[in-house]
Amino acid sequence: MAFTGGDLACRAEFYAQLTEKIKEKAKRLWVLFETNGFGLVPRNLDGLAAAGVDSFWLDIKAYDEETYRALCGTTNKWILKIPEWILERGFVLEALILYIPGIVEVDRIAKIARLNAELDERVPFTILAFFLEYKLLSARPPTLEEMLKAYSAVKEAGLERVKLGNCSIFARTGSD
């Protein structure tokens, strides 16, 4: 069971209550919470843990604050601490980042990968290919070569479980 769509952590109490109700009926049902992390302050993480949330799919938008602010309109001061907070509480963590050429590229992706690898090299890590959407219509999607470079950089950063996502964006031919 997954809670997804936008950042749900701003309503952590609601999702904690909902998780409790779900777990009352189906104790073995796995509950995943997708978030960009903004609302995952320690108090909310503790409440979600007590309610029975099992895992997080954490979309870390950017490593440096200036880029994060440009993409999300706010600070990332605690966002980079969230993987540690998640793992400290016994949750399963899967991290992801969106490759946006000219904005979030290999060097910054590798920094986030290192941050996760320092905590646990087995944290699954997904590099999603950006596709044109809403306010970033002037940006372009990454190429196959760029995605493969990012993949290699993440592996070199120490993460073992790396995958590429939105593959149809960058792998368009049979040989790709």
N, C-alpha and C positions, 0 to 999 in steps of 0.2 A: 504494500500500500504506500503510495507516494503522495506527499503534499507538494505540489509544484505550482509555478505561475507567479511571476513577480517576486517580490521579497515578502515572504510570509512571516518572518521573524518579528515584524512590527506588531503582530497580533499573537505573540507567543503564548499568552494565557489561554486564548481560544483553542489553539492547536494542542496545547497540553491537555485541556479538558476533553477535546475530541479524541486524542490518543488514549486517554484513560477509558473512555467509553468503548472505543474499538477493542482495546486489550481486555476489557471485561467480557466481551463476547467471543473474542478470538485471541487468546493469550499468545499463541505461536505466530501470529501474523506479524511480519516484519514491517516496521514503519520507517520510511525514509522521508527526510525533510530537505527540500531543495531551497537554497538561499544564496544571496550574494554576501551574507554575513553581517550586514549592517546592524540588524537587530539582535545579533547574538552576543549580547553582553553576558557576563558570568551568571547574573541572576536568571536570565531567560534560559540559558543552557541548563542550569540546575533544575529549573521547573520542567523543562522538556525531558530531562533525564529521569526525574521522579515520576513523570507520567508514562514513561516507557518507550519514548522515541529511541529507535535503534541506531540510525545512521543519518549522516548528512552528506549531501552532494553540494559542495561548497564552490561556488563560482567566484573565484578571485579575479576581479576585473583588471587590476593593474598593481604593479609593485610600487612604483613611485607615486607620491601623493598628488603631484601636479596632474599626471595622466588620469589618476583615479578621480580626481575632482572634475576634470573635463568630461569624463565618461558618466560619472554618477552624480555630480553636483554636490559632493560632500567629501569629508576627510576619510582616509583609510587608516587612521592612527591605530586603531585596535584590530582592524581587519586582518593584518598579517599575524596577529597573535592567536586568532581563532583556531587555526589547525591544532595548535598546542592545547588550547582549552578544550577542544572537542575530544582529542585523544586522552587527555588527563581524566576525563569523565567516563571513559570506557566506551564511547560511541565508535562506530565504524565510520571512517572518513573516506570519501572520494573527492578529490580536488579537480577542478578544471579551470581552464583559461581559454579565452577567445583570442585567436591570432588575427590581429587587425593590422595589415601592412601600413607602415608609417606611424602607427600609434602604439600597438603592443606587438613587439617583434621578438626575435629569438633571444636577444640578450636579457630582456625583461622576463620572458617566459622562463629562462634558465634560472633567474634569481628566485622566482616563486618555487620552482622545482627544488632548488637547493634548500629553501626554507622547509619544505615538506620532507625532503630526504634526511635532513638533520634530525627530524622527529622520528621518522620511521620510513625506511627505504621501500617498504611494501605498500605504502599509500597509493592506491590507484590514481592515476593522473591522466586526464584527457585534455588534448589540445583540439579545440573546436575551430574549424575554419569559419571565418566571418563571411557573411553574405550581406549584400546591400539591404539596408532596412532603415526606415524612418529618418532620423536626423543624420545618419552617416552615409547618405546616398552618394557622396563624392568619394568615399573610400572604395578600394577595390578588394576583391577576395584574394587570399594568398594563393600562390602557385603550388604545384606539387613539390617542386624543389624547395621552396620556403618551408612547407610543412615537414618535409623530410629532415631539413636542417634543424627545425625546432624539435622534432622527435629525437634526433641524435643529441642535441644539447641537453634535453631533459634526462636522457639515459646517462650522459656524462656527468650530470649533476648528482647522480646516485639513485634515482628512482628506478625500480625494477619493473613496475606494472604500468606501462605507458600505452595509450592508444590515441588514434586520431579520429576525430569526429567530423560530421558533415562532409564525408568523403566525396560525395557527388559534386561538391563545389570545386574541388581541386583535382580530382581524378575523373577525367571526362572521356578518356579513350580506353580501349581494351588493354593497351600496353601500360597505361597509367596504373 
